[in-house]
Amino acid sequence: MADLPALAALFDGYRQFYEQAPNLGEATRFMQQRLQRGDAVLLVAEQAAGRGPLIGFCQLYPSFCSIAAQPIQILSDLFVAPGARRGGAEQPPGAGPVCLAGLGDG
């Protein structure tokens, strides 16, 4: 998957936000496993509809709701790169809208 290095870097940044030591190798392995096994839904935010760099992601895990008696998705992880947040760096001129896209087969 072409976006794996960028996704892993974001995931590593997410883990560092929660005071984990930087570990790009572990982040890459974990994200690659999620994609290969299809046991999570990964959505990524791109700066410009399929042409820009990845600036964020969210990860959903399947579960079940006993009350509704149906499958659900649990939002487990959500991260936006610091430079892409509202209080961070400005978007470059002509950057366009942010685009969310799903990764993986499932």
N, C-alpha and C positions, 0 to 999 in steps of 0.2 A: 504494500500500500504506500503510495507516494507521500501521503500526508503524515505517516507515522513519526518521522523525526520531529516535525513541528508540533504534533499532538503530544508526543512524549515530553518535549520541552515545556509545553504548557502545563502538563500534569505534574512535572517536577516542580514548576513554580507554584502550583496549587498546594503541593505537599509542603513546600518550604513556607508558604503562608501559614500553615498549621504547625510550624516549628520543627519540621522534619529536616534532617540533613540532606543537602543536595545529593541526588543519586540518579543521574540520567539513565544509567544502565538499567536500574530497577524500574524506573518509570517506563522505559521502552519495553521491557519484558512484560510488565503488567498490562499496558495498553495493547500490545501485540496479542497477548492471550485473550483479552476481552474480544478483540476483533475476530480472531481465529475461531474461538469457541462460540461466538454469537450469544454470550450470556449477559450482554448489556447492550443497551441502545446508546450510541454515542452521537451527539449532535455537535457540530463545530460552527463557530461564527467566523466568517471570512470578511476581510475589510471591503472587498469589492466583488460581489457575486461571482465567485468561482475564479477570480483572477488575482485576488489579493492574498496577503499572508493570513494565516490563522491567527485570530486574536482572542479566542475563547472557546470553551466547550462546556457541555453538560453531559452527565452520564446517568442513565436511568437503568434500574434493575427491576426485572419482573418479579412480581409477588402476587398475592391473592388477598382479596378483601372478604372476610367472612361475613360481614354485615350485608354487603351487596351480592355476595356469592358469585364473584366474578374476578377475573384476572385484573391486576392493576400494574402500573409502573411507579416505582419509587424514585424520586429525584434524589440521588445520593451526592453528586458532585456538581458544582457550578463554579466556573472560574472565568474571569476576563483579565487579560494581560493588563498590568498597571497602566501602561501608556495608552490603552484604548478605553479606559474608564472615563466617565464624565469629568472628573476632577483632574485627570491626567493630561497628557499631551493632546494638543488639538489635532484633528484629522487633517491630513495634507489636502490642499486644494484639489478638487476633482476626485476625491477618494470614493465618493458614491455611498450608497447605503450598505449596511452590514447585511450579510446573507447567512442564514442558517442552513446547513446541509447535513443529512445523515451519513454516517460511515458504516461500512460493513454490509453484510448480506441480509441481516435480520433486523 
